[in-house]
Structures are given as structure tokens and as C-alpha cells.
Amino acid sequence: MYAILLVMPLIMTTKMDISASMSGVMLSLFSISMALSNMVGGQLNRKYPSEKVIFFSFAITVLTNLLFLFAIQI
């Protein structure tokens, strides 16, 4: 998941015409949200089986990546 942080600044500045500073702010928010979601995932893992939590997080990741892909094409 962290590998996307290496490529996203290039995509944001070249394909989406976002400034480098705005790209940095957006990726900082992305990192913060990943840290928060790790805490939530840990709590969910206590309540539900690991397989269900992993599947749910993977589904959310796929959905957000597809939304980002469509946002680039618009």
C-alpha cells in the first residue's frame, strides 16, 4: 500500500495538474487516514474474524482506487 505513495505525486502533478504543495497536503492526509484506519481495523479484528476484516479492507481499497482512476480520466 505504501508503494502508491511513491507514484502518486507524479500522477497528481502530471496527469491531474495539481501543484506539488497541494499534492503533498493530499498525500499527508492519505497517510494520516491510513494510520487511523489501521486503528479501526485493529478494533474490528477483535470483534470479527481476520478474513472478513481483510476482505472488507481490500474491497474498500479497490473501490477507492477505481474512483481515483475515474477521477483521472475526467
N, C-alpha and C positions, 0 to 999 in steps of 0.2 A: 504494500500500500504506500509505503514511503517513497518508492521509486517514482511515483507520479509527481512528487514534489520537485524532481529534477527536470522534468519535461514541461510542466505546466507554465512556468514563466515564459518559455519560448513560444508556446502556443498562444498564450494570452497577449503577448506583445506583437507577434507577427500576424496571427490569424484574426484576432479579435480587436486589434488596435487599442489595447489598454496600456496605459503608461506603466513604466517599471515600478513606480512607487505604489500605484493602485494595485498592481499585481502582487507586490509584497504584502500589502494590507490584506488582500483577499486570501493569500496563502497562509498568513498568520492566523486568520480566523479559521481557516481549514484545519490547521494544526491544533488550535485550541478546541475545536469541535471534536477532533479525533480523540483528544485526551478525555474530554467529557464523556464521549460515547464509550470509551474503554471502561470508565467507572460504572456507567449504566449497564454495560454488558456484563461486568463482573457481578453486579447485583442480580441481573436476570439469570445468570448462570447458577446462582444459588437456588433459585426458585424452579427453574425449568432444566430439562436435560441439555447437555452441551450441544448435541446435534441440532436441536431446534434453534438454539441461540445462534449457532454458526450459520445455519441456513437463513435465518432471518437477517442477520447482518450482511450476508452475501447478497441476498435479494435487494436489500436497501442500496448496497454498493452498485449493483448492476443497474438499478433504476436511476440513481443519480448520475452514473456515467452516461447512460442513454440520454437523459435530459441535457447533460452538458454537450453531448455530441450534436443534438438537435439545435442547441443554442449557438454552436459554432457555425452551423450551416445556414442559419437565418441571416 
